[in-house]
Amino acid sequence: MAKFDERRAAGLIDGFYEAAARPELWRGLLEQMAGALGAEGCVLVPGSASPIQPVCSASMDELCAACIEQGWHDKNIRMMRGIEALKTRNGVVTEGMLFSPWELDHLPFHAELINPFKLRSFAGMIIGGKGPSSLALSAERRVGQDPFSSFEVEMLRRLVPHIRRAGQLSLRLAGAHQGGLLDAFNIFDCGAILLDWQGRVLRVNAKAEALMGPWLTVRAGFLNAGHKDCDSALQKLIASVIARGPLHEADPIGAIAIERPRARPLLVHGAPMAKSARDLFQQARAALMLVDPDEHRAPQEAFLRQVFGFTNAEAAIAAALACGQDIDEIAQARGVRPATIRNQIKSIFAKTDTRRQAELVALLLRSSTPR
């Protein structure tokens, strides 16, 4: 039976720092750590408020799947007691520090989830976050294996500062990644809301905040619509974009409408975030994009000059047409005769290979509005 290998465990420290920058390495690193600690497997366990999905070494895949499917990630008494105990203890807790033998046999978390997988003892540490948002690393041993000894616990405590530093760095890099995503949506003047794997709101950009109101709110971390039917459609959309499994198997749902008083409905589009399932610290599982039909985005004149070779006057006239102004309004605003505007529109038709004003406006909007 595998034993605790102090030298091998210490040799993993460099790997933890590398995994901070390359999250796809964490899963393999957990497998190596399990071997070094003489454990059946290792699991990264999120607190109830953490946006990170449980991740484990391959040997713990069935346990992690059962934890998620049965909802134990939200009622993990081991995590709850461990967070509290580590306020006063130094770095590492074990089953003997948190539970009595009776509790290990009879508490629902153990009796219904842990014990059926023939697991018994563990050593756990917090590697990131605080309170319910904490992220813990737990090494699991099977029934029949010796519990972690005081010597092994002490060896693990020496590793905790390094593992915790790597975990905190991973979380910060993930936060920076989220900020970059929202910045990209801001560039296109698009409201965006990032969701985690449970559908909770991670971040909202400034444009989305401006579009939200009583008709679309965040309550207890989840997005809700004020109108009952709209909320039902919204929850179906969210469920479809955070669904587990391959993206091509998700049920595609088009834009839904959120009713607003004295305004056209707000449109909400949703899309899953395509990424490696092992990229555990990339916390955004899906994005919702908000579009206000009452906002008419005029094409930028500089953009029109660059793309179509318009003169300054032609670019200004084209932008005005795209905003719905007619020839007389444009002529009055520019202080010229309508006939002058018509002649300039003929030049615009020639440069855009269009023949009718409706065709021109459609082209301008398609060319300058990001999808």
LINJOMO-V177555 format. One record per backbone hydrogen bond with DSSP energy under -1.0 kcal/mol. CO is the residue of the C=O (numbers start at 1). NH is the residue of the N-H. Records with the same first field share a line. If there is no record, write none. Layout:
CO = NH, NH
This chain:
5 = 9
6 = 10
7 = 11
9 = 12
10 = 13
12 = 16
13 = 17
14 = 18
15 = 19
16 = 20
18 = 22
22 = 25
23 = 26
25 = 29
26 = 30
27 = 31
28 = 32
29 = 33
30 = 34
31 = 35
32 = 36
33 = 37
34 = 39
36 = 5
41 = 140
42 = 57
43 = 138
44 = 55
45 = 136
47 = 50
55 = 44
57 = 60
58 = 61
60 = 64
61 = 65
62 = 66
63 = 67
64 = 68
65 = 69
66 = 70
67 = 72
72 = 75
75 = 77
76 = 80
77 = 81
78 = 82
79 = 83
80 = 84
81 = 85
82 = 86
84 = 87
85 = 88, 89
89 = 91
93 = 124
95 = 99
100 = 104
101 = 105
102 = 106
103 = 107
107 = 111
108 = 112
109 = 114
110 = 115
114 = 117, 119
115 = 118
118 = 143
121 = 141
123 = 139
124 = 93
125 = 137
128 = 135
130 = 133
131 = 134
132 = 49
134 = 47
135 = 127, 128
136 = 45
137 = 125
138 = 43
139 = 123
140 = 40, 41
141 = 120
142 = 145
149 = 153
150 = 154
151 = 155
152 = 156
153 = 157
154 = 158
156 = 159, 160
159 = 163
160 = 164
161 = 165
162 = 166
163 = 167
164 = 168
165 = 169
166 = 170
167 = 171
168 = 172
169 = 173
170 = 174
171 = 175
172 = 176
173 = 177
174 = 178
175 = 179
176 = 180
177 = 181
178 = 182
179 = 183
180 = 184
181 = 185
182 = 186
183 = 187
184 = 188
185 = 190
186 = 189
191 = 290
192 = 205
193 = 288
194 = 202
195 = 285, 286
196 = 199
200 = 196
203 = 194
205 = 209
206 = 210
207 = 211
208 = 212
213 = 216
215 = 226
217 = 224
219 = 222
221 = 201
222 = 219
224 = 217
227 = 231
228 = 232
229 = 233
230 = 234
231 = 235
232 = 236
233 = 237
234 = 238
235 = 239
236 = 240
237 = 241
238 = 242
246 = 249
247 = 250
256 = 268
258 = 266
260 = 263
266 = 258
267 = 291
268 = 256
269 = 289
271 = 287
276 = 279
278 = 280
279 = 282
281 = 283
285 = 273
286 = 195
287 = 271
288 = 193
289 = 269
290 = 191
291 = 267
292 = 295
300 = 304
301 = 305
302 = 306
303 = 307
304 = 308
305 = 309
311 = 315
312 = 316
313 = 317
314 = 318
315 = 319
316 = 320
317 = 321
318 = 322
319 = 323
320 = 325
321 = 324
326 = 330
327 = 331
328 = 332
329 = 333
330 = 334
331 = 335, 336
337 = 341
338 = 342
339 = 343
340 = 344
341 = 345
342 = 346
343 = 347
344 = 348
345 = 349
346 = 350
347 = 351
348 = 352
349 = 354
356 = 360
357 = 361
358 = 362
359 = 363
360 = 364
361 = 365
362 = 366
363 = 367
364 = 368
365 = 369
